[in-house]
Amino acid sequence: MFGPTWRFIIPSVLCWMYVQANSPGGTNNCISRQTCHECIQTEFCGWCMKPDLNEPRCFYAPGTDVSKFCSKQDVFYPDNEFSIVQSQSLSSESEYWQSTITETESQSSRFNATCCGAGKNDPVQIAPQEVNIKVRINQAQKVRFAFSQAEDYPVDLYYLMDLSKSMEDDKEKLSDLGDTLVREMSSLTSNFRLGFGSFVDKVVMPYVSVVPQKLIEPCNKCAAPYGYKHIMSLSEDASSFSKLVRGASVSGNLDAPEGGFDAIMQAIVCTKQIGWREKARRLLVFSTDASFHFAGDGKLGGIVKPNDGMCHLDRYSGMYTHSSVQDYPSIFQINQKVQQNAINIIWAVTKREMSTYSSLCSHIQGSSAGLLSNDSSNIVELIKEQYNQIRSTVEIKDTANSAAIKIKYWSKCLDKNGQIVQTTKCDKLQKGDKVEFVAEITATHCPANKSEWNQKFTIYPVGINESLVVNLEMICDCGCEQSEHPSYEIDSPKCGYSGIYKCGICECYPGFFGKKCECNNEFQDPIASIQSCRRYNTSSIECSGRGECVCGKCECNQPGEGLHITGPFCECDNFSCDRRDNKICSDHGECNCGECKCSPDWQGPACECPKSTDTCTQPGTKIPCSGHGTCECGQCVCREENGIKYTGSYCQKCPDCPKRCEELTPCVMCQIHKFRNMTDEECAANCSEIPIERVETIDKTSFWEDEVICDYKDENDCTYTFVYFYNETKLVVQAQERPDCPPEIYLLGVILAVVAGVVLTGVAALVAWKTFATIKDKQECARFEKERMMAKWDAGENPIYKQATSTFKNPTYAGR
C-alpha cells in the first residue's frame, strides 16, 4: 500500500507552487487527477486517501513534504519493483551471476535466484534467465543481464542445396568436400552435426514443364522435378553426407527463380525430422545460383492458399507434400520462423545474385551472405568464415510487441572502461568474453484491456535458443479501489448513503453527484452543474484545477498558511504576482488576483518603482535629471539635446558641461593641504558643508562614469589631484593626500658634475693618447728586431761591401 522510497524535502506549498509554475500551461498534472488510478498512472504523482482532506489528493511526490497534510499510512505512492526468479550461472563462470540494482531501481527489489530449469550439462549463455518487474507508467525500470559464449558450443549445420541443372558441378564439388567441411568445423567445435536437403521448384506450370515426358526427365540425365526433399537428418556421419550428396540427382525447371523459400520453411519448422537440437547453434546454409519465389508468386500457377508455416514432410520419402497446394512463404514468415527457432541462415550465392541476398539479410534477422564460387569449391571456407562472423557478434532482440511497452538497450560491449552507449549489438567477441547489457523497460500507458496489464516477453540473443524471460506487471490501479480493501465502503454514510467510499473519495451512484454525493439529478442537471464550474466554455477543467465543483459551485483549495485561492472559478490567488528580489510585489503592495496593488508611493508591475523623483535629483539641485532626462522607476534616462548627449546618474555630464573643479579647489587646498588661500575661519565657513575624503592615490586611468577628475598646479609646479561625484544623497569629494611634484634640481651639484666631467674627459683623452703612442713604439721596435734577426750575414764580409768590377795587380810586387 505504501511505497518504500518516498522522500520529501520542502513544504508541500512550495512544491505545489513549483509544479504550478513549471508544468505546461501552468496546470499541475497531478492535482487535476480526480481518482486514485488516474493519479498513479501520471508520472511522479501520489495519492492521499485521508478522509475530509482539503488539499488536492493527487500530489506531485518528489520534493513534497506530504506529512504536512497527509499521514504516512494514508499515502499511496507505489514504486517500481524488481526481482530475479531464475539465474543460473553462465557456462564461462564458476559462480551464479549476480544482478546489480542501479540507483534508479526500487529499494524494495529482492533477489530470489534459483538454479532450476536447465539441465546440469546444458550450456548457459545468458543470465539471469527470468525476472519479475512491476512498473509505473513512464517510469523506466532497468534490467541488467549478461551474455557469454560457451566453450565448445554444439553446432547443427543443415545444408540446403539448389539441385537444378545449373548446380550440377557444385553438387559434385560439395560431395568431395564433405570430409573437409566436417574436419574444419570440428576445429571450431567438437560437437558438430551435419544434414542435407535439396530443392527445385513447384511441380506446376509455369515453374516446370508439365509435359508428361518432362515430368519424368525434364533435362538430359535429370531426375523428376520436385519442390523440396529432406535427404539426411543432422548427424555426425560425414561419410554418409558425402555419399548422399553424390547420389542426389539434379533436376530442371523453366523459370529463373527457384522454390527455395518452400525448402527453408520446411527445414526450419520440421524440427524433429531435421533433428535440430534444443541447445545448439543452428546454421542453415542455403546454396544457389538463382533468385527466389516468395508469397504471391504461387498465383501464377493457380495456387492461392497462403503458406501456413507448418511442417508437411512425408515421413518416408522426406518430400514436401504441400508444394502444389499452398503458396510460397513470405519474407515476413521466414523471418518470424527464424526468430522463433533461433536459426542463422547463411546465403551461399554466386556473384550475380549477391546483391539480392545481401538486401535480404536486412529483412531476416541473424542471416548473412557469402560469395560462392561458380563450382562451389570455396564452400568450406565460406561456411567457416560466415560461422566465425556469426559467432563473434551478439545482437539482442525481444518479443515485446505491445504498443504500451518501449525497450532500449545499453552496453559498453568489450570496452570495460568506456562509456555506456545505446546499442543492441556487440562485435569482435571471442570464446569466454562476457558482455553486459542494460534493458531500459518503460510502460508508456495502461492498455484499455486489463488483461494486457500483465505481459510476458523474452529478451534473446539472435541465433541462440536461450533467452531472458521478463514477467511485467503494470501498476495501473490502486488497492484501495478494490472491494476487499478495508477502507472500501458500499452505501457509505460519508457519501450520504448514495455512493461508494474508496480511496478517500466518493463514487456516487447514478443520479447523484458532488464531493459527498450531496447533489441530486432530480433538482440539478449534473452536466450543467459541472459546466458552471468551468471558467470558459472551451475548458475541460473545473475550478481552474485548484478546487472542487460542488453542486455547481467551486470550493477552492487552500494551499497553506497565508496563501489563499479565491474567485468563483478559483482563478485568483495572492501568490502569483510579479516579484523582485524574491519578494511578492517588492513588499510595496498586495497581490490581488495575479496583479499587484501598490502602496501610494510606489508603482510598476511589481511595485518596484518609486513615484518620487528624489533619487533622480542631484544633491544640491532641485531639478530631476538636471533637466536633461526623465526619471523612470527611480533612475534617470538621459536624452540628447541640440546634438549634445548627456550622461551620468543625473544626466549632469556632457562634453561641454562646466565642471565644479574651480569651485571645489579652494576647499580641497585649505582642508587637505592647508594651503593658505583662505583663513581658517573662511575655510570653516565656506567649506564645512563639503565633506572631503583623504585617499592615498587617485588612478587617472580608471574611474567611474560619474566621477570627475580635477587638477590644480601651484607656483612650484606641484599637481594637486581630487575627484568628485554624487552618490544617492550627496556630493562626495576624494582628494589625494600628497601632490605630485617635480623632483628638486641642485645647481652646484650640476656645475661640479659638469666640471668633473670635463676634467675626467681630458685626463681620459691624455691617457688614451699615451697608451696609443706606447703601443705604437713597441710595435716598431718589435718589427726592427724581427728584421735584424732575419738578415743573412756572410762570414768575413761586410754585408754593405760591394765587390769591385775590375782588378789590377802591380807586377813589381807580384808574388811577394
Secondary structure by P-SEA (a helix, b strand, c coil): cccccccccccaaaaaaaaaaccccccccccccccaaaaaacccbbbbccccccccccccccccccccccccccbbbbcbbbbbccccccccccccbbbbbccccccccccccccccccccccccccccbbbbbbcccbbbbbbbbbbbccccbbbbbbbbbccccaaaaaaaaaaaaaaaaaaaaaaccbbbbbbbbbbcccccccccccccccccccccccccccccccccccccaaaaaaaaaacccccccccccaaaaaaaaaaccccccccccccbbbbbbbcccccccccccccccccccccccccccccccccccccccccccaaaaaaaaaaabbbbbbcccccaaaaaaaaaaacccbbbbbbcccccaaaaaaaaaaaaaaabbbbbbccccccbbbbbbccccccccccccccccccccccbbbbbbbbcccccccccccccbbbbbbbcccccbbbbbbbbbcccccccccccccccccccccccccccccccccccccccccccccccccccaaaaaaaaccccccccccccccccccccccccccccccccccccccccccccccccccccccccccccccccccccccccccccccccccccccccccccccccccccccccccccccccccccccccccccccccccaaaaaaacccccccccaaaaaaccccbbbbbbcccccccccccbbbbbbbccccbbbbbbbbbcccbbbbbbcccccccccccaaaaaaaaaaaaaaaaaaaaaaaaaaaaaaaaaaaaaaaaaaaaccccccccccbbbbcbbbbccccccc
